[in-house]
Amino acid sequence: MKNLKMSIAAMLLLAVSFTNAQEKEKMNMDHGKMNMDKMKDAKAEVVLNDYFMMKDALVGDDTKKAAQAGTKLMASLKAFDMTKYSKEDQKELIDIIEDATEHAEHISKSPMEHQREHFKTLSKDITDMVAITGTSSKLYEQFCPMYDKGSAWLSTSNDVRNPYLGKKMPSCGKVQREINN
Amino acid sequence: MLKSKLTKMKIVKIIVLVLLVAFVGIQFVPTERNQSDVVPKTDFMLVNDVPKEIENKLQVSCYDCHSNNTAYPWYNKIQPVAWFMEDHIKKGKEELNFNEWADYSDRRKKSKLKSIISQIKDDEMPLSSYTLIHKDASFSEDDKKKVITWLTQLKDN
C-alpha cells in the first residue's frame, strides 16, 4: 500500500515537472518570436514580474513575501516611463499607476486578508496596464467565482493556482481569457 | 533610617517637578490645526447626491480625520493629545480626503469606495481609539447596513 502511494506520488511529480518544462520551452519560443517582431516595454515587464512575484506569494499564503513584492512593485511602478505613449494612453496610465501604487503600498504593510483585498483591485489595474503596454509573454486571465463575488488575476501559466484562497483551495478557478499581445 | 527616607522624598519631589516642567514645556510646541471654513467644490457631499441620513453619519464618523476640517474637542489643545491627533489626521487625510473627492480619478474613486466599505464592514473604521471618546461616531449594525448599501450602489454605478 505504501509502495503504491509512493509510486503514484513519484509519477505525479514526474508529470508535473514534464508539463512545466514544456511550458517553459513554449514561453521561451514566444519570447524569441515577440522580441523579433517588436520590442516591448521593458519597464512594464518589470512591473509585471513584481506582480507575479506577489501573486505567487499569495498562492503560498506567504504574507512576508507578498509584502516584499509590494515594496518592489511600488518602485517599479514609480520607474515606469510613459513618455512614448499617446496622450490618451498616458492619461489612463497615470490613473492606473496612481491607483496601483496605493494598493502595492497597502500590500507592503498589511496582514494576509487585507493583502488579498487589495490584490483584487491591483489585478484589475495591472490588466488594464497590459492592455495598453502589451507584454512579450503570453498571459492568462484567471477567475475564481468563490472569492468576493468573483475575482480575477493574471498568470503566466494556464495552470490555475489561486492567490485569493491560497492553500485552502489552491486550484479553485478557471482560465477565462488568454492575453496575446 | 530617617535620613534615607528624607532623600527618597526629595528624589520623588524632583521627579514630579521635572515631569511638571516637561508637561508645561510641551504645551508651547505648536501643532498644525486641521481647520477650514471653506468646503471645496470637490467635496464628496457636493458632487454626489447623498441622502441626509448617510451624509450625517459620514460627517460625524469620518470627516474629523478624512477632511480639511476637524471638529476639535477641548482636550485637544493639551499636549501630548494634540500630537497624537495631528498624526492620525495627517495619515487619515493621506489615505482619503472627502473634501478632494472630485479630484480622484474614476478608478481611484472605485478603489476608495471599495476600501471604505470593507473598513466599515470589518469594524476597522472608525478607529476604536476614536469611538471610545466620540460615542456618536461608532456605527450600529443598522447604520452599517444603510451606509454600506448606499456606498455599494454608488460604487457600482
Contacts between the chains, C-beta under 8 A, distances in Angstrom:
chain1	res1	chain2	res2	distance
A	94	B	105	7.9
A	95	B	105	4.0
A	95	B	106	7.6
A	95	B	107	4.8
A	95	B	108	7.0
A	96	B	107	6.8
A	98	B	105	7.0
A	98	B	108	6.5
A	99	B	105	7.3
A	99	B	107	4.9
A	99	B	108	5.2
A	99	B	111	5.4
A	102	B	108	7.6
A	102	B	111	7.0
A	103	B	111	7.3
A	117	B	114	7.8
A	117	B	115	7.9
A	117	B	118	5.9
A	121	B	110	7.8
A	121	B	111	5.3
A	121	B	114	6.3
A	125	B	107	7.3
